[in-house]
Amino acid sequence: MIVTIKTDNPVAEVGLYTLEGNQVLYYTWQADRQLAKDLLSVIHQQLTLQHADWSHITGLVVFKGPGSFTGLRIGLTVANTLAYGQNVPIAAEEGEDWLQKGLARLKSGQNDKLALPHYGAEAHITLPKK
């Protein structure tokens, strides 16, 4: 089962797909500031609804941006951790067709090994006041 994760804005998205790209389940929720606390449990709940567990994950597709700095960091960290821990491929994509591109890349055997974010702009770093 392929797990998809999109956390670029306050409404987070988790999906479950077959390797052929057929949607099994797609869940969205208002994550807001609870994303870091809730993301893993939401993924686990969605797997459980399909009578599956962590060992059934065969790959991950994650939205890499642009979007919320913190939201992307959380989503990519969870996706990278799951890919590493389960020893499965991961594909990070951007744009409106991120999901289709990511599923196609996994189907063709591609693996980013480490999904990196694309924030869409330079960081706004405040200079120290002293």
URLIN-V872578 format. One line per field, one symbol per residue. ss: DSSP state (a for helix, b for strand, c for the rest). psi: psi as a letter, one per 20 degrees, with the letter a starting at -180 (. if undefined). Layout:
ss: ???
psi: ???
//
This chain:
ss: cbbbbbccccbbbbbbbcccccbbbbbbbbcaaaaaaaaaaaaaaaaaaccccaaaccbbbbbbbcccaaaaaaaaaaaaaaaaaaccbbbbbbcccaaaaaaaaaaccccccccccccccccccccccc
psi: pppqpokirhoqppqpqrhijppgqppqqnhcjjghhhgghgggghghhjlrahiipirqpqpiarapggggggghgggggggghilqqqpprrrhkggggggggghjjqohhopqqoiirqqnppqqi.
//
